[in-house]
């Protein structure tokens, strides 16, 4: 839990350094669980925008966490000895997110890398 709190406070916009697999996937799990919970809350409170289908509460959460989500993903890529620009792969339909997922699942580079 301490890693998640650090990602949201101390490392909010820290794109330098490294993030272990544990740190990244714990943050991702926290994000998904909270987002699903807020989406359910939006549905029960009828606070979903009719045109876009996005809930107001979950939309605010998404906006508040987009920077720390990108930061922890970039730090995770650094831990696999890749530059953070690989995060742009997620913009390529279908194949991009799959390749990015594989990169995020790789083991950490044990030796000194350029992003230490």
C-alpha positions in Angstrom: 0.0 0.0 0.0 2.9 2.3 0.7 4.1 2.0 -2.9 0.7 3.0 -4.2 0.6 6.1 -1.9 4.1 7.0 -3.0 3.1 6.8 -6.7 0.2 9.2 -6.0 2.0 11.6 -3.8 5.8 11.7 -3.7 6.3 10.3 -7.2 3.2 11.9 -8.7 5.1 13.3 -11.8 8.5 11.7 -11.4 9.3 10.3 -14.8 13.0 9.6 -14.0 14.2 6.5 -12.2 12.9 3.0 -12.1 9.8 1.2 -10.9 9.8 -2.5 -10.1 7.2 -4.9 -11.5 5.6 -5.1 -8.1 5.3 -1.3 -7.9 3.8 -1.0 -11.4 1.3 -3.9 -11.1 0.2 -2.9 -7.6 -0.5 0.6 -8.8 -2.3 -0.8 -11.9 -4.5 -3.1 -9.7 -5.3 -0.2 -7.4 -6.3 1.9 -10.4 -8.5 -0.7 -11.9 -10.3 -1.6 -8.7 -11.0 2.1 -7.8 -12.0 3.0 -11.4 -14.5 0.1 -11.5 -15.9 1.1 -8.1 -16.3 4.7 -9.2 -18.0 3.6 -12.4 -20.5 1.5 -10.4 -21.0 4.6 -8.2 -21.6 6.7 -11.3 -24.1 4.2 -12.5 -26.1 4.1 -9.3 -26.1 7.9 -8.9 -27.0 8.4 -12.5 -24.0 10.7 -13.0 -23.1 9.4 -16.5 -22.9 11.9 -19.3 -25.5 10.7 -21.9 -23.5 11.7 -24.9 -20.1 10.2 -24.0 -21.1 7.5 -21.6 -18.4 8.6 -19.2 -19.3 9.1 -15.5 -18.4 12.4 -13.9 -16.9 10.9 -10.8 -14.8 8.3 -12.6 -13.8 10.9 -15.2 -12.5 13.2 -12.5 -10.5 10.2 -11.0 -9.1 9.5 -14.5 -8.0 13.1 -14.9 -6.4 13.1 -11.5 -4.4 9.9 -12.1 -3.4 10.2 -15.7 0.0 11.8 -14.9 1.0 9.3 -12.1 -0.2 6.4 -14.4 2.1 7.6 -17.2 4.9 8.3 -14.8 4.9 4.8 -13.2 4.7 3.2 -16.7 7.7 5.3 -17.9 9.6 4.3 -14.8 8.7 0.7 -15.4 10.0 0.9 -19.0 13.2 2.4 -17.6 13.5 -0.6 -15.3 13.5 -2.8 -18.4 16.2 -0.6 -20.0 13.8 1.1 -22.5 13.2 4.7 -23.0 9.9 6.1 -21.9 8.8 7.1 -25.4 7.9 3.4 -25.9 4.7 4.4 -24.0 3.5 5.9 -27.3 3.0 2.3 -28.6 -0.3 2.4 -26.8 -1.6 4.8 -29.5 -1.2 2.1 -32.3 -4.5 0.2 -32.5 -4.6 -3.4 -31.3 -0.9 -4.4 -31.7 0.6 -1.4 -29.8 -1.0 -2.1 -26.4 -0.1 -5.8 -26.7 3.6 -5.0 -27.4 3.6 -2.5 -24.5 2.1 -5.1 -22.2 4.8 -7.5 -23.0 7.5 -4.8 -22.4 5.9 -4.0 -19.0 5.9 -7.7 -18.0 9.7 -8.2 -18.7 12.0 -8.7 -15.8 14.1 -5.9 -14.5 17.6 -5.4 -15.8 19.8 -6.5 -12.9 22.9 -4.7 -14.2 23.4 -1.0 -14.3 21.3 0.6 -17.0 21.1 4.1 -18.4 18.0 5.0 -16.3 19.3 4.2 -12.8 
